[in-house]
Amino acid sequence: MFGLFGKNKREKEAKARKEREEKEAKARKEREEKEAKARKEREEKEAKARKEREEKEAHNNIYYYCKKSNIKLLKSCDEILDNSINKLYKDKLSLLNIAIRSGHTSTVELLLSKGANIEEEVDDIASFEDIYEDIYEDISIEFKGLEYKEVVSPTTGRIWLDRNLGATQVAQSPDDKKSYGDYYQWGREADGHEKKDSNNFITAKESPYDWSDEAESKRSYFWSKIDGSGICPPGYRVPTIEELELEMKEGNWDNTDDCFNSFLKLPLAGARIGYDASFGLRGSGGYVWSSAVVGSSSWYLHFYSSSVNSYSSDRADGLSVRCIKGE
């Protein structure tokens, strides 16, 4: 009888535990859906504000440049401003604005001289990237013993570092180990833990699987600093998840090949696992941290053979970082 009593008790406990787990799973799903909805709304709002700000800046830069330029170019300036709704003109407007900001006079003169015949100069993304490359080919950034260059997104116009933090070269192939770079635990400073052979990597074997109990808002702020006191070079910061997702969406990234063939040349650096400091998926998957938080985890961009998506991960995990120029 006592055996039966014990069995009934265990069954009740198992049932209660299952109900509790189902309830927690439901609550977690609702919370994640709510956070995802809020993030999407925030992303759309920020994208709209950024677009309006960039268009205003572009128009102002072009207007003042035109006022100082040769009178023969004024017609082209007016034409560009009046027709900026057209996609081709939008590409030209964005490129012209960057050329003006960077002081690349020859590119500015070339673009303005084309006028309505913009197709002759910017007829596809390839030629667009070629001109961007011409603008930024001489810009080098020295940071912590390494030399980086700037690359510009052909779809969003945002400026990024050409390689992962800590990488000695731009990826020559998806599994180019020299391009993997460092493995940062989320929100942590560059104290040496990020090096692949570091013994200073802090493991976390219990929930919430975080290397630190410091407030996530403080760590997110630290990674968002652009004065050079964070982990990125002066003028740069860790991207938001919205910025990573926008490049993914606008660039039509669907797999690892798309990511490697993109302007960012993203390699399959894999990750360092926060549970035991081992490495996983090096050469088959890529993970790039954002500065965004979700619950007790943080957002990252993940790309592998058949998909590219954003997910949340334990903050003790060591992932790649690609810095973006701050606004």
Secondary structure, DSSP 8 states (H G I E B T S, - for coil): -HHHHHHHHHHHHHHHHHHHHHHHHHHHHHHHHHHHHHHHHHHHHHHHHHHHHHHHHHHHHHHHHHHHS-GGGHHHHHHHHHTTTSHHHHHHHHHHHHHHHHT-HHHHHHHHHHTT-GGGT-SSHHHHHHHHHHHHTT-EEEETTEEEEEEE-TTT--EEESS-TT-SS--SSTT-GGG----EETT---SSTTSTT-S------STT--S--S-HHHHHHHHT--SSSSSS-TTEE---HHHHHHHHHHTT--SHHHHHHSTT------EE-TTTS-EE-TTT-EEEEEEEEETTEEEEEEEETTEEEEEEE-TTSEEB---EE--
